[in-house]
Amino acid sequence: MSTKKQKQKYVPRRKSKREKRMKVAIYVMVAAMLLSLFTSGLAFLI
């Protein structure tokens, strides 16, 4: 193996805009799910 290939392995790859957007979308969905669980729990208690 050449040293050039070894160095490329250890360089952390930058995340693309698409990956960032997917991550944000997942966080938003999880937050919405938790909020809906919380509000349905409140509705059940009242």
C-alpha positions as CSV (number, residue, x, y, z in Angstrom):
1,M,0.0,0.0,0.0
2,S,1.2,3.5,-0.8
3,T,1.3,6.1,1.9
4,K,-1.2,8.2,-0.1
5,K,-3.9,5.6,0.2
6,Q,-3.3,5.1,3.9
7,K,-3.6,8.9,4.6
8,Q,-6.9,9.0,2.7
9,K,-8.4,6.3,5.0
10,Y,-7.9,8.4,8.1
11,V,-9.3,11.7,6.7
12,P,-12.9,12.1,8.0
13,R,-15.3,12.4,5.0
14,R,-17.4,15.6,5.0
15,K,-21.1,15.0,5.1
16,S,-23.0,16.0,2.0
17,K,-26.0,18.4,2.2
18,R,-28.3,15.5,1.5
19,E,-27.0,13.5,4.5
20,K,-27.4,16.5,6.8
21,R,-30.9,17.2,5.5
22,M,-31.8,13.5,6.1
23,K,-30.4,13.7,9.7
24,V,-32.4,16.9,10.4
25,A,-35.6,15.4,8.9
26,I,-35.2,12.3,11.2
27,Y,-34.7,14.5,14.3
28,V,-37.8,16.5,13.4
29,M,-39.9,13.3,12.9
30,V,-38.7,11.9,16.3
31,A,-39.5,15.2,18.0
32,A,-43.0,15.3,16.4
33,M,-43.6,11.7,17.5
34,L,-42.6,12.4,21.1
35,L,-44.7,15.5,21.2
36,S,-47.8,13.6,19.9
37,L,-47.2,10.9,22.5
38,F,-47.1,13.5,25.2
39,T,-50.2,15.4,24.0
40,S,-52.2,12.1,23.6
41,G,-51.1,11.1,27.1
42,L,-52.4,14.5,28.4
43,A,-55.7,14.0,26.6
44,F,-56.1,10.6,28.1
45,L,-55.6,11.9,31.6
46,I,-58.1,14.8,31.3
